[in-house]
Amino acid sequence: MTGSRKFLGTGLAFPLRVTPRGGIEWASEERLVQQSIWIILSTAKGELQASPRFGCGIHDLVFANNTPSTRAQVAHQVRAALLEWEHRIDLVDLRVSEGDAPNELMIAIDYRLKASHAYGNLVYPFYLSDLGSTSRAA
């Protein structure tokens, strides 16, 4: 089992933090995968000049209304980004629902780590512009 966990890797913690002893904090294994998912969803396509295809297309929808159609588009963009950029997981379920605020979407991701078959989940909040989401649709 230890050998399979190395597949998940080790890298800098996100967000970048300094340890109490003055070193850089590192993340590994399951925590690194979860941070990787967060980075993929937080990065707009084209944001990184060195890798313009990296990221998730949800940021193109920031001015859309909070409707079932928008939530379906967000789910599609998240699924496509994770399939392209996070090869250490299998998506089990992906749900996009309304949050507490009219402009808030909650993206719930259930996944399985390929290396260990352990299950993980993450809820990523995504905010639409207040200008585009003045009407709350069911």
DSSP file (Angstrom, degrees, kcal/mol; ACC not computed):
  #  RESIDUE AA STRUCTURE BP1 BP2  ACC     N-H-->O    O-->H-N    N-H-->O    O-->H-N    TCO  KAPPA ALPHA  PHI   PSI    X-CA   Y-CA   Z-CA
    1    1 A M     >        0   0    0      0, 0.0     4,-1.4     0, 0.0     3,-0.2   0.000 360.0 360.0 360.0 -36.9    0.0    0.0    0.0
    2    2 A T  H  >  +     0   0    0      1,-0.2     4,-0.9     2,-0.2     3,-0.3   0.904 360.0  53.2 -60.3 -41.3    2.8    2.4    0.8
    3    3 A G  H  4 S+     0   0    0      1,-0.2     3,-0.5     2,-0.2     4,-0.5   0.864 106.4  52.5 -61.7 -36.7    4.2    2.2   -2.8
    4    4 A S  H >4 S+     0   0    0      1,-0.2     3,-0.8    -3,-0.2     4,-0.3   0.797 101.9  59.7 -72.1 -27.0    0.8    3.0   -4.3
    5    5 A R  H >< S+     0   0    0     -4,-1.4     3,-1.4    -3,-0.3     4,-0.5   0.767  91.5  68.2 -71.5 -25.2    0.5    6.2   -2.2
    6    6 A K  G >< S+     0   0    0     -4,-0.9     3,-1.1    -3,-0.5    -1,-0.2   0.799  86.6  70.0 -62.7 -27.0    3.7    7.5   -3.7
    7    7 A F  G <  S+     0   0    0     -3,-0.8    -1,-0.3    -4,-0.5    -2,-0.2   0.796  90.0  61.3 -58.7 -29.4    1.7    7.8   -7.0
    8    8 A L  G <  S-     0   0    0     -3,-1.4    -1,-0.3    -4,-0.3    -2,-0.2   0.756 100.7-155.8 -74.0 -24.3   -0.3   10.6   -5.4
    9    9 A G    <   -     0   0    0     -3,-1.1    20,-2.4    -4,-0.5     2,-0.3  -0.061  10.3 -96.5  87.3 178.4    2.9   12.7   -5.0
   10   10 A T  E     +A   28   0A   0     18,-0.2     2,-0.3    22,-0.1    18,-0.2  -0.991  46.6 146.5-139.7 140.0    4.2   15.5   -2.8
   11   11 A G  E     -A   27   0A   0     16,-2.7    16,-3.3    -2,-0.3     2,-0.1  -0.938  51.3 -52.3-159.9 179.9    4.2   19.2   -3.6
   12   12 A L  E     -A   26   0A   0     -2,-0.3    14,-0.3    14,-0.2     2,-0.1  -0.365  61.3-110.1 -63.1 140.2    3.9   22.7   -2.2
   13   13 A A        -     0   0    0     12,-2.4     4,-0.2     4,-0.2    -1,-0.1  -0.397  40.0-102.8 -69.1 149.5    0.9   23.3   -0.1
   14   14 A F  S    S+     0   0    0      2,-0.1     2,-0.2     1,-0.1    24,-0.1  -0.990 107.9  34.3-122.4 129.6   -1.8   25.5   -1.5
   15   15 A P  S    S-     0   0    0      0, 0.0    -1,-0.1     0, 0.0    -2,-0.1   0.615 111.4-107.8 -69.7 158.5   -2.2   28.3   -0.6
   16   16 A L        +     0   0    0     -2,-0.2     2,-0.3    -4,-0.1    -2,-0.1  -0.305  49.0 179.2 -57.6 128.5    1.6   28.7   -0.1
   17   17 A R        -     0   0    0      8,-0.3     8,-2.5    -4,-0.2     2,-0.4  -0.951  27.6-131.2-136.0 153.5    2.4   28.8    3.6
   18   18 A V  B     -B   24   0B   0     -2,-0.3     6,-0.2     6,-0.2     5,-0.0  -0.876  28.4-127.8-101.8 135.7    5.4   29.1    5.8
   19   19 A T    >   -     0   0    0      4,-3.3     3,-2.2    -2,-0.4     6,-0.0  -0.314  29.6-102.1 -75.2 164.4    5.8   26.6    8.7
   20   20 A P  T 3  S+     0   0    0      0, 0.0    -1,-0.1     0, 0.0    -2,-0.0   0.764 124.6  56.1 -58.3 -24.2    6.4   27.8   12.2
   21   21 A R  T 3  S-     0   0    0      2,-0.0     3,-0.1     3,-0.0    -2,-0.0   0.398 124.5-102.9 -90.0   3.4   10.1   26.9   11.8
   22   22 A G  S <  S+     0   0    0     -3,-2.2     2,-0.1     1,-0.3    -1,-0.0   0.499  82.5 119.7  92.8   4.4   10.4   29.1    8.7
   23   23 A G  S    S-     0   0    0      1,-0.1    -4,-3.3    -5,-0.0     2,-0.4  -0.364  71.2 -92.2 -92.0 177.2   10.2   26.4    6.0
   24   24 A I  B     -B   18   0B   0     -6,-0.2     2,-0.2    -2,-0.1    -6,-0.2  -0.759  41.5-119.2 -90.2 135.3    7.7   26.0    3.2
   25   25 A E        -     0   0    0     -8,-2.5   -12,-2.4    -2,-0.4     2,-0.3  -0.538  28.7-156.7 -76.7 138.6    4.7   23.8    4.0
   26   26 A W  E     -A   12   0A   0    -14,-0.3     2,-0.3    -2,-0.2   -14,-0.2  -0.819   4.6-153.7-113.4 153.3    4.3   20.7    1.8
   27   27 A A  E     -A   11   0A   0    -16,-3.3   -16,-2.7    -2,-0.3     2,-0.3  -0.935  16.7-177.8-122.1 149.2    1.3   18.6    1.0
   28   28 A S  E >>  -A   10   0A   0     -2,-0.3     3,-1.2   -18,-0.2     4,-0.6  -0.964  41.3 -11.1-144.9 162.8    1.3   14.9    0.1
   29   29 A E  H 3> S+     0   0    0    -20,-2.4     4,-1.8    -2,-0.3     3,-0.4  -0.185 124.8   3.3  54.2-128.0   -1.0   12.1   -0.9
   30   30 A E  H 3> S+     0   0    0      1,-0.2     4,-2.3     2,-0.2    -1,-0.3   0.862 132.8  53.9 -60.0 -38.7   -4.7   12.7   -0.5
   31   31 A R  H <> S+     0   0    0     -3,-1.2     4,-2.2     1,-0.2    -1,-0.2   0.884 107.4  51.4 -64.1 -38.1   -4.3   16.3    0.6
   32   32 A L  H  X S+     0   0    0     -4,-0.6     4,-2.2    -3,-0.4    -1,-0.2   0.891 108.8  50.8 -65.9 -39.6   -2.3   17.1   -2.5
   33   33 A V  H  X S+     0   0    0     -4,-1.8     4,-2.2     2,-0.2    -2,-0.2   0.927 110.6  49.1 -63.2 -44.7   -4.9   15.6   -4.8
   34   34 A Q  H  X S+     0   0    0     -4,-2.3     4,-2.0     1,-0.2    -2,-0.2   0.905 111.9  48.5 -62.6 -40.8   -7.6   17.7   -3.0
   35   35 A Q  H  X S+     0   0    0     -4,-2.2     4,-2.3     1,-0.2    -1,-0.2   0.866 108.5  54.9 -66.3 -35.7   -5.5   20.8   -3.4
   36   36 A S  H  X S+     0   0    0     -4,-2.2     4,-2.5     2,-0.2    -2,-0.2   0.914 106.9  49.8 -63.0 -43.4   -4.9   20.0   -7.1
   37   37 A I  H  X S+     0   0    0     -4,-2.2     4,-2.3     1,-0.2     5,-0.2   0.928 110.6  50.7 -59.8 -45.1   -8.7   19.8   -7.7
   38   38 A W  H  X S+     0   0    0     -4,-2.0     4,-1.8     1,-0.2    -2,-0.2   0.904 110.6  48.7 -60.3 -42.9   -9.1   23.2   -6.0
   39   39 A I  H  X S+     0   0    0     -4,-2.3     4,-1.1     2,-0.2    -1,-0.2   0.909 109.8  51.8 -65.0 -43.0   -6.3   24.8   -8.1
   40   40 A I  H >< S+     0   0    0     -4,-2.5     3,-0.5     1,-0.2    16,-0.3   0.933 114.0  43.2 -58.9 -46.7   -7.9   23.4  -11.3
   41   41 A L  H 3< S+     0   0    0     -4,-2.3    -1,-0.2     1,-0.2    -2,-0.2   0.793 113.3  52.3 -71.5 -27.8  -11.3   24.8  -10.5
   42   42 A S  H 3< S+     0   0    0     -4,-1.8     2,-0.5    -5,-0.2    -1,-0.2   0.630  95.1  82.3 -83.1 -14.2   -9.8   28.2   -9.3
   43   43 A T  S << S-     0   0    0     -4,-1.1    13,-2.9    -3,-0.5     2,-0.2  -0.818  72.6-141.3 -99.6 124.3   -7.8   28.7  -12.5
   44   44 A A  B >   -c   56   0C   0     -2,-0.5     3,-2.2    11,-0.2     4,-0.4  -0.572  33.7 -98.4 -77.7 142.6   -9.5   30.2  -15.5
   45   45 A K  T 3  S+     0   0    0     11,-0.7     8,-0.2     1,-0.3    10,-0.2  -0.396 113.2  24.0 -59.2 136.4   -8.5   28.8  -18.9
   46   46 A G  T 3  S+     0   0    0      6,-1.7    -1,-0.3     8,-0.5     7,-0.1   0.303  91.1 108.9  88.9  -9.0   -6.0   31.2  -20.4
   47   47 A E    <   +     0   0    0     -3,-2.2     2,-0.7     7,-0.4    -2,-0.1   0.855  69.3  61.5 -69.6 -35.2   -4.9   32.6  -17.0
   48   48 A L    >   -     0   0    0      3,-0.4     3,-0.8    -4,-0.4     6,-0.2  -0.837  69.7-160.7 -96.4 113.5   -1.5   30.8  -17.1
   49   49 A Q  T 3  S+     0   0    0     -2,-0.7    -1,-0.2     1,-0.3    -2,-0.0   0.860  91.5  53.1 -61.5 -36.1    0.5   32.1  -20.1
   50   50 A A  T 3  S+     0   0    0      1,-0.3    -1,-0.3    -3,-0.1    -2,-0.0   0.737 126.8  21.7 -72.7 -21.7    2.8   29.1  -20.0
   51   51 A S    X   +     0   0    0     -3,-0.8     3,-1.6     1,-0.1    -3,-0.4  -0.563  69.6 172.3-143.7  74.0   -0.1   26.7  -20.1
   52   52 A P  T 3  S+     0   0    0      0, 0.0    -6,-1.7     0, 0.0    -5,-0.2   0.696  77.9  56.5 -64.8 -20.7   -3.2   28.5  -21.6
   53   53 A R  T 3  S+     0   0    0     -8,-0.2    -8,-0.1    -7,-0.1     2,-0.1   0.664  85.4 104.3 -82.2 -16.2   -5.4   25.3  -21.8
   54   54 A F    <   +     0   0    0     -3,-1.6    -8,-0.5    -6,-0.2    -7,-0.4  -0.363  63.6  37.2 -68.7 143.1   -5.0   24.6  -18.0
   55   55 A G  S    S-     0   0    0    -10,-0.2     2,-0.4    26,-0.1   -11,-0.2  -0.739  87.5 -60.9 119.6-163.5   -7.9   25.4  -15.8
   56   56 A C  B >   -c   44   0C   0    -13,-2.9     3,-0.9   -16,-0.3   -11,-0.7  -0.967  25.8-137.0-130.0 139.5  -11.6   25.2  -15.8
   57   57 A G  G >  S+     0   0    0     -2,-0.4     3,-1.4    20,-0.3     4,-0.3   0.367  81.1  97.8 -77.0   4.8  -14.1   27.0  -18.1
   58   58 A I  G >  S+     0   0    0      1,-0.3     3,-1.9     2,-0.2    -1,-0.2   0.797  71.2  68.8 -64.5 -25.3  -16.5   27.9  -15.3
   59   59 A H  G X  S+     0   0    0     -3,-0.9     3,-1.0     1,-0.3    -1,-0.3   0.715  87.8  65.3 -69.1 -18.4  -15.1   31.3  -15.1
   60   60 A D  G <  S+     0   0    0     -3,-1.4     3,-0.3     1,-0.2    -1,-0.3   0.637  99.8  54.5 -71.6 -13.8  -16.6   32.1  -18.5
   61   61 A L  G X  S+     0   0    0     -3,-1.9     3,-2.2    -4,-0.3    -1,-0.2   0.268  70.4 111.0-102.7   9.8  -20.0   31.7  -16.8
   62   62 A V  T <  S+     0   0    0     -3,-1.0    67,-4.2     1,-0.3    70,-0.3   0.763  82.1  45.2 -60.9 -26.1  -19.5   34.2  -14.1
   63   63 A F  T 3  S+     0   0    0     -3,-0.3    -1,-0.3    65,-0.2     2,-0.1   0.306  91.1 111.4 -99.8   9.7  -22.0   36.7  -15.6
   64   64 A A  S <  S-     0   0    0     -3,-2.2    68,-0.1     1,-0.1     2,-0.1  -0.419  74.9-103.0 -78.7 157.3  -24.7   34.0  -16.3
   65   65 A N        -     0   0    0     -2,-0.1     2,-1.7     1,-0.1    68,-0.2  -0.463  36.6-105.0 -74.1 152.6  -27.9   33.8  -14.4
   66   66 A N  S    S+     0   0    0     69,-0.5    71,-1.5    36,-0.1    -1,-0.1  -0.614  71.6 137.0 -80.9  85.5  -28.3   31.2  -11.7
   67   67 A T  S  > S-     0   0    0     -2,-1.7     4,-2.4    69,-0.1     5,-0.2  -0.788  71.6-102.1-124.9 166.6  -30.5   28.8  -13.6
   68   68 A P  H  > S+     0   0    0      0, 0.0     4,-2.1     0, 0.0     5,-0.2   0.871 123.1  55.1 -56.8 -35.9  -30.6   25.0  -14.1
   69   69 A S  H  > S+     0   0    0      2,-0.2     4,-2.1     1,-0.2     5,-0.2   0.920 108.1  47.1 -63.8 -44.3  -29.0   25.5  -17.5
   70   70 A T  H  > S+     0   0    0      1,-0.2     4,-2.5     2,-0.2    -1,-0.2   0.917 111.2  51.5 -63.2 -43.1  -26.1   27.4  -16.0
   71   71 A R  H  X S+     0   0    0     -4,-2.4     4,-2.2     1,-0.2    -1,-0.2   0.872 109.6  50.3 -63.3 -36.3  -25.7   24.8  -13.3
   72   72 A A  H  X S+     0   0    0     -4,-2.1     4,-2.2     2,-0.2    -1,-0.2   0.893 110.5  49.5 -67.1 -39.4  -25.6   22.1  -16.0
   73   73 A Q  H  X S+     0   0    0     -4,-2.1     4,-2.5     2,-0.2    -2,-0.2   0.893 109.8  51.2 -65.6 -39.7  -22.9   24.1  -17.9
   74   74 A V  H  X S+     0   0    0     -4,-2.5     4,-2.6     2,-0.2     5,-0.2   0.931 109.9  49.9 -61.9 -45.3  -20.9   24.4  -14.7
   75   75 A A  H  X S+     0   0    0     -4,-2.2     4,-2.5     1,-0.2    -2,-0.2   0.912 110.9  49.7 -60.3 -42.6  -21.1   20.7  -14.1
   76   76 A H  H  X S+     0   0    0     -4,-2.2     4,-2.4     1,-0.2    -1,-0.2   0.924 112.1  47.2 -61.9 -45.2  -20.0   20.0  -17.7
   77   77 A Q  H  X S+     0   0    0     -4,-2.5     4,-2.3     2,-0.2   -20,-0.3   0.890 113.1  48.4 -65.4 -40.4  -17.0   22.4  -17.4
   78   78 A V  H  X S+     0   0    0     -4,-2.6     4,-2.6     2,-0.2     5,-0.2   0.938 112.2  48.7 -65.3 -46.5  -15.9   20.9  -14.1
   79   79 A R  H  X S+     0   0    0     -4,-2.5     4,-2.4    -5,-0.2     5,-0.2   0.927 112.7  48.1 -59.2 -46.2  -16.1   17.3  -15.3
   80   80 A A  H  X S+     0   0    0     -4,-2.4     4,-1.8    -5,-0.2    -1,-0.2   0.908 112.8  48.1 -62.7 -42.8  -14.2   18.2  -18.5
   81   81 A A  H  X S+     0   0    0     -4,-2.3     4,-2.6     2,-0.2     5,-0.3   0.915 113.3  46.4 -66.1 -43.2  -11.4   20.0  -16.5
   82   82 A L  H  X S+     0   0    0     -4,-2.6     4,-2.0     1,-0.2    -1,-0.2   0.885 111.6  51.4 -69.3 -36.9  -11.0   17.2  -14.0
   83   83 A L  H  < S+     0   0    0     -4,-2.4    -1,-0.2    -5,-0.2    -2,-0.2   0.868 117.0  40.8 -65.2 -34.9  -10.9   14.5  -16.6
   84   84 A E  H  < S+     0   0    0     -4,-1.8    -2,-0.2    -5,-0.2    -1,-0.2   0.879 128.3  25.1 -79.3 -38.2   -8.2   16.5  -18.5
   85   85 A W  H  < S+     0   0    0     -4,-2.6     2,-0.6     1,-0.2    -3,-0.2   0.655 111.8  58.2-109.7 -17.7   -6.1   17.6  -15.6
   86   86 A E    ><  +     0   0    0     -4,-2.0     3,-0.9    -5,-0.3    -1,-0.2  -0.765  50.3 164.7-120.3  88.4   -6.4   15.3  -12.6
   87   87 A H  T 3   +     0   0    0     -2,-0.6    -1,-0.1     1,-0.2    -4,-0.1   0.464  64.6  75.2 -82.3  -2.6   -5.5   11.8  -13.7
   88   88 A R  T 3  S+     0   0    0     26,-0.1    26,-2.5   -80,-0.1    27,-0.5   0.491  93.9  58.7 -87.4  -2.5   -5.2   10.4  -10.2
   89   89 A I  E <   -D  113   0D   0     -3,-0.9     2,-0.5    24,-0.2    24,-0.2  -0.869  63.2-146.5-127.2 158.5   -8.9   10.3   -9.6
   90   90 A D  E     -D  112   0D   0     22,-2.3    22,-2.5    -2,-0.3     2,-0.3  -0.995  32.8-123.8-113.5 127.8  -12.1    8.7  -11.1
   91   91 A L  E     +D  111   0D   0     -2,-0.5    20,-0.3    20,-0.2     3,-0.1  -0.575  30.8 176.2 -71.6 129.4  -15.1   11.0  -10.7
   92   92 A V  E     -     0   0D   0     18,-2.9     2,-0.3     1,-0.4    19,-0.2   0.815  66.7  -8.6 -98.1 -45.6  -17.9    9.2   -8.9
   93   93 A D  E     -D  110   0D   0     17,-1.8    17,-2.9     2,-0.0    -1,-0.4  -0.991  53.7-166.5-155.0 149.0  -20.5   12.0   -8.7
   94   94 A L  E     +D  109   0D   0     -2,-0.3     2,-0.4    15,-0.2    15,-0.2  -0.970  12.7 177.6-141.9 121.3  -20.7   15.7   -9.5
   95   95 A R  E     -D  108   0D   0     13,-2.6    13,-3.2    -2,-0.4     2,-0.5  -0.983  12.9-165.4-129.1 136.6  -23.5   17.9   -8.3
   96   96 A V  E     +D  107   0D   0     -2,-0.4     2,-0.3    11,-0.2    11,-0.2  -0.983  23.1 164.4-120.4 121.5  -24.0   21.6   -8.8
   97   97 A S  E     -D  106   0D   0      9,-2.3     9,-3.1    -2,-0.5     2,-0.1  -0.853  41.9 -86.6-132.2 166.6  -26.7   23.2   -6.6
   98   98 A E  E     -D  105   0D   0     -2,-0.3     7,-0.2     7,-0.2     2,-0.1  -0.463  42.0-145.7 -70.2 143.5  -27.7   26.6   -5.5
   99   99 A G        -     0   0    0      5,-3.1    -1,-0.1     2,-0.5     5,-0.1  -0.095  37.0 -81.7 -92.0-161.9  -26.0   28.0   -2.4
  100  100 A D  S    S+     0   0    0     -2,-0.1    -2,-0.1     5,-0.1     5,-0.0   0.808 113.1  60.7 -75.4 -30.7  -27.4   30.2    0.3
  101  101 A A  S >  S-     0   0    0      1,-0.1     3,-1.8     4,-0.0    -2,-0.5  -0.679  92.0-117.0 -96.3 153.1  -27.0   33.4   -1.6
  102  102 A P  T 3  S+     0   0    0      0, 0.0   -36,-0.1     0, 0.0    -1,-0.1   0.766 116.1  44.2 -59.7 -25.4  -28.7   34.0   -5.0
  103  103 A N  T 3  S+     0   0    0     25,-0.1    25,-3.4    33,-0.1     2,-0.4   0.292  94.6 101.9-102.4   9.8  -25.3   34.2   -6.8
  104  104 A E  E <   - E   0 127D   0     -3,-1.8    -5,-3.1    23,-0.2     2,-0.4  -0.815  46.1-172.9-103.2 131.9  -23.7   31.2   -5.1
  105  105 A L  E     -DE  98 126D   0     21,-3.2    21,-2.9    -2,-0.4     2,-0.6  -0.953  13.3-148.6-115.8 141.2  -23.3   27.7   -6.6
  106  106 A M  E     -DE  97 125D   0     -9,-3.1    -9,-2.3    -2,-0.4     2,-0.7  -0.950   7.7-160.4-110.7 118.9  -22.0   24.8   -4.6
  107  107 A I  E     -DE  96 124D   0     17,-2.6    17,-2.9    -2,-0.6     2,-0.5  -0.878   7.8-166.2-102.4 108.7  -20.0   22.2   -6.7
  108  108 A A  E     -DE  95 123D   0    -13,-3.2   -13,-2.6    -2,-0.7     2,-0.5  -0.852   5.1-171.4-100.1 123.5  -19.9   18.9   -4.8
  109  109 A I  E     -DE  94 122D   0     13,-3.0    13,-2.0    -2,-0.5     2,-0.5  -0.965   8.7-172.0-121.0 122.0  -17.4   16.4   -6.2
  110  110 A D  E     +DE  93 121D   0    -17,-2.9   -18,-2.9    -2,-0.5   -17,-1.8  -0.953  21.0 166.3-109.2 131.9  -17.2   12.8   -5.1
  111  111 A Y  E     -DE  91 120D   0      9,-2.8     9,-2.7    -2,-0.5     2,-0.4  -0.925  31.6-134.6-143.4 164.4  -14.1   10.9   -6.4
  112  112 A R  E     -DE  90 119D   0    -22,-2.5   -22,-2.3    -2,-0.3     2,-0.4  -0.988  25.8-124.8-122.8 131.3  -12.1    7.8   -6.0
  113  113 A L  E  >  -D   89   0D   0      5,-3.2     4,-2.3    -2,-0.4   -24,-0.2  -0.623  14.6-148.5 -73.5 126.4   -8.3    7.8   -5.9
  114  114 A K  T  4 S+     0   0    0    -26,-2.5    -1,-0.2    -2,-0.4   -25,-0.1   0.864  92.3  53.1 -64.2 -36.6   -7.0    5.4   -8.5
  115  115 A A  T  4 S+     0   0    0    -27,-0.5    -1,-0.2     1,-0.2  -110,-0.1   0.869 128.9  13.0 -70.7 -37.5   -3.9    4.4   -6.5
  116  116 A S  T  4 S-     0   0    0      2,-0.2    -2,-0.2    -3,-0.1    -1,-0.2   0.506  89.8-127.0-119.0  -7.7   -5.6    3.4   -3.3
  117  117 A H     <  +     0   0    0     -4,-2.3     2,-0.2     1,-0.3    -3,-0.1   0.625  59.6 148.0  64.0  14.8   -9.3    3.2   -4.2
  118  118 A A        -     0   0    0     -5,-0.2    -5,-3.2    -6,-0.1     2,-0.3  -0.547  45.1-126.4 -77.1 145.6  -10.0    5.5   -1.3
  119  119 A Y  E     +E  112   0D   0     -7,-0.2     2,-0.3    -2,-0.2    -7,-0.2  -0.698  30.3 175.9 -94.0 146.2  -13.0    7.8   -1.7
  120  120 A G  E     -E  111   0D   0     -9,-2.7    -9,-2.8    -2,-0.3     2,-0.3  -0.935   9.7-162.1-140.0 164.1  -12.8   11.6   -1.3
  121  121 A N  E     -E  110   0D   0     -2,-0.3     2,-0.3   -11,-0.2   -11,-0.2  -0.986   4.3-173.7-147.5 158.7  -15.1   14.6   -1.6
  122  122 A L  E     -E  109   0D   0    -13,-2.0   -13,-3.0    -2,-0.3     2,-0.5  -0.988  13.8-151.3-151.1 139.6  -14.8   18.3   -2.0
  123  123 A V  E     -E  108   0D   0     -2,-0.3   -15,-0.2   -15,-0.2    -2,-0.0  -0.976  16.3-168.8-116.3 120.6  -17.3   21.1   -2.1
  124  124 A Y  E     -E  107   0D   0    -17,-2.9   -17,-2.6    -2,-0.5     2,-0.4  -0.934  13.0-142.7-111.8 119.1  -16.2   24.1   -4.1
  125  125 A P  E     -E  106   0D   0      0, 0.0     2,-0.4     0, 0.0   -19,-0.2  -0.658  17.6-171.1 -81.2 135.3  -18.1   27.4   -3.8
  126  126 A F  E     -E  105   0D   0    -21,-2.9   -21,-3.2    -2,-0.4     2,-0.5  -0.995   8.6-150.1-128.0 132.4  -18.5   29.3   -7.1
  127  127 A Y  E     -E  104   0D   0     -2,-0.4   -23,-0.2   -23,-0.2     2,-0.2  -0.891   1.0-153.5-111.4 124.5  -19.9   32.8   -7.2
  128  128 A L        -     0   0    0    -25,-3.4   -65,-0.2    -2,-0.5   -66,-0.1  -0.552  41.0 -88.5 -82.1 156.4  -21.8   34.3  -10.2
  129  129 A S     >  -     0   0    0    -67,-4.2     4,-1.1    -2,-0.2     3,-0.5  -0.387  28.5-128.1 -63.8 142.8  -21.7   38.0  -10.6
  130  130 A D  T  4 S+     0   0    0      1,-0.2    -1,-0.1     2,-0.2   -67,-0.1   0.788 109.5  60.6 -61.2 -26.4  -24.5   39.8   -8.7
  131  131 A L  T  4 S+     0   0    0      1,-0.2     3,-0.5     2,-0.1    -1,-0.2   0.877 108.8  40.1 -69.0 -37.4  -25.3   41.5  -12.0
  132  132 A G  T  4 S+     0   0    0     -3,-0.5     3,-0.2   -70,-0.3    -1,-0.2   0.614 113.6  52.4 -89.0 -12.1  -26.0   38.3  -13.9
  133  133 A S     <  +     0   0    0     -4,-1.1    -1,-0.2   -68,-0.2    -2,-0.1  -0.193  60.5 126.4-121.3  43.7  -27.9   36.4  -11.1
  134  134 A T        +     0   0    0     -3,-0.5     2,-0.5   -31,-0.1    -1,-0.2   0.756  69.2  59.2 -72.8 -23.7  -30.6   38.9  -10.1
  135  135 A S  S    S-     0   0    0     -3,-0.2     2,-0.7   -33,-0.1   -69,-0.5  -0.911  76.2-146.7-108.9 134.7  -33.3   36.3  -10.6
  136  136 A R        -     0   0    0     -2,-0.5     2,-0.3   -71,-0.1   -69,-0.1  -0.870  18.1-164.3-101.7 115.1  -33.3   33.0   -8.7
  137  137 A A              0   0    0    -71,-1.5    -2,-0.0    -2,-0.7     0, 0.0  -0.699 360.0 360.0 -99.9 152.2  -34.7   30.1  -10.7
  138  138 A A              0   0    0     -2,-0.3    -1,-0.1   -71,-0.0   -71,-0.1   0.458 360.0 360.0 -82.8 360.0  -35.7   26.8   -9.4
